[in-house]
Amino acid sequence: MTQTDVIFIDDEDSIRHAMAQTLSLEDLGVACYADAPSALRQIDPDYTGVILCDYNMPGMDGLELLDQIQAMDAAIPVIILTGQGDISTAVSAMQRGAYDFIEKPFDHDELIELLRHALEKRHLALENRRLKAQLRQLARPGPRILGDSPAMQKVIATVEPLLDISANILVFGETGSGKDALARFIHENSPRSAHNFVAINCGAVPENLIESELFGHEAGAFTGADKRRIGKIEHADKGTLFLDEVESMPLALQVKLLRVLEERKVERLGSNTPLDVDVRVIAATKSDLKQLSDEGEFRADLYYRLNVVKVDIPPLRERKEDIPLLFHHFVLIAAARYDRESVPLDAEQAARLMQHTWPGNVRELRNLAERYVLLGAPALDETGVAVSDNVPGRRTLGEMMDAFERSAIVSALNACQGSLKDTMVQLGIARKTLYDKMKKHGLDKAEFRE
């Protein structure tokens, strides 16, 4: 449905017309209907507004409509208009789940106040429902990709169409920018999620061992090979193989990996029997593989085989709008891990995070969040930024103030678990001011739920 605050139902044309004018003057969106069945066809469990209906109507009366709404979604507020002195009807309506009733003739201000309170309750109910859905989602295994900055939205837009297919992906990003988390996100949200996610850091395994790690070996294949070992590629069958720091893989091994990708078969060291494998490969690098291939330091044919789709993860310094959200997320995780209280940042602390250059990217932010939970505010001194001493970069003063204002609002919304009322109190601003600023910064209240 479109934005309709109130659905009003009454069988008299003059009353519908008067009510439409009254509510419109109060900036309340209204849709009027002459009978209950017509209105019911416009209502579903996602309806964000309030139902206001007359009790005495031909066909389906107000109480029968109330029962239908209750069966659909008991959290939709229904206000019944009753005749003067009809106490028994009002009592019955409340017993059957009506939000409230109001007698005719009604006081204008009383009705508007009642409708606004009912609207607020409806919005809170939907926010709570959304939060519960988010919590269920967060309870699932696997990482989440967080960030509403344009840079991260571009990453998500690139990745989402790839979740249901098995194309190889090359992830490029600085150390600590979240390449592993992105790879796990892709796996956990793909049809391969029921199978293994197998990660190997090609730069951390000694060159003389990495071939055995990837391909496995038979007993006796080489000195010290006392028993058969299943390699990473075979272990990732029907799942995902994540090759981190793939630029570190020896050239000789790159040839064997290329053959696996082309033939979809793997041979353990010491064996002549090829085994069928079905793996999706996500490779990650902090280097320019195209340049390395041009220089002969990385096989060009392997580069093109891995680079079916390339995803660039921006460094944290290029998506500072996401810092409050990420920090809050890491604080919640650390607080749960160490059984500590989660203390929200104040405005000055949030500004300090925004002004740090984050050479260690998201990994550095996560580690700082853990120390903040354990040590408190002094841990933030590790950023080396004093707000009062900050020297502006290339952004204008207006741009920096806008960025800070947005981060402060996001931080407060997260700290208050999406409660607009609590956010108003924490920021010391009026509701309309908060709504205006959220609109200015492109913040949708649907993303912050109680």
Stockholm file with secondary structure:
# STOCKHOLM 1.0

chainA/1-450         MTQTDVIFIDDEDSIRHAMAQTLSLEDLGVACYADAPSALRQIDPDYTGVILCDYNMPGMDGLELLDQIQAMDAAIPVIILTGQGDISTAVSAMQRGAYDFIEKPFDHDELIELLRHALEKRHLALENRRLKAQLRQLARPGPRILGDSPAMQKVIATVEPLLDISANILVFGETGSGKDALARFIHENSPRSAHNFVAINCGAVPENLIESELFGHEAGAFTGADKRRIGKIEHADKGTLFLDEVESMPLALQVKLLRVLEERKVERLGSNTPLDVDVRVIAATKSDLKQLSDEGEFRADLYYRLNVVKVDIPPLRERKEDIPLLFHHFVLIAAARYDRESVPLDAEQAARLMQHTWPGNVRELRNLAERYVLLGAPALDETGVAVSDNVPGRRTLGEMMDAFERSAIVSALNACQGSLKDTMVQLGIARKTLYDKMKKHGLDKAEFRE
#=GR chainA/1-450 SS CCSCSEEEECSCHHHHHHHHHHHHHTTCCEEEESSHHHHHTTCCTTCCSEEEEESCCSSSCHHHHHHHHHHHCTTSCEEEEECTTCHHHHHHHHHTTCSEEEESSCCHHHHHHHHHHHHHHHHHHHHHHHHHHHHHHHTSSSCCCCCCSHHHHHHHHHHGGGTTSCCCEEEECCTTSSHHHHHHHHHHTSTTTTSCEEEEETTTSCHHHHHHHHHEECTTSSTTCCSCEECHHHHTTTSEEEEETGGGSCHHHHHHHHHHHHHCEECCBTCCCCEECCCEEEEEESSCHHHHHHTTSSCHHHHHHHTTEEEECCCGGGCGGGHHHHHHHHHHHHHHHHTCCCCCCCHHHHHHHHHSCCTTHHHHHHHHHHHHHHHCGGGGGGGCCCGGGCCCCSSCHHHHHHHHHHHHHHHHHHHTTTCHHHHHHHHTCCHHHHHHHHHHTTCCGGGSCC
#=GC SS_cons         CCSCSEEEECSCHHHHHHHHHHHHHTTCCEEEESSHHHHHTTCCTTCCSEEEEESCCSSSCHHHHHHHHHHHCTTSCEEEEECTTCHHHHHHHHHTTCSEEEESSCCHHHHHHHHHHHHHHHHHHHHHHHHHHHHHHHTSSSCCCCCCSHHHHHHHHHHGGGTTSCCCEEEECCTTSSHHHHHHHHHHTSTTTTSCEEEEETTTSCHHHHHHHHHEECTTSSTTCCSCEECHHHHTTTSEEEEETGGGSCHHHHHHHHHHHHHCEECCBTCCCCEECCCEEEEEESSCHHHHHHTTSSCHHHHHHHTTEEEECCCGGGCGGGHHHHHHHHHHHHHHHHTCCCCCCCHHHHHHHHHSCCTTHHHHHHHHHHHHHHHCGGGGGGGCCCGGGCCCCSSCHHHHHHHHHHHHHHHHHHHTTTCHHHHHHHHTCCHHHHHHHHHHTTCCGGGSCC
//
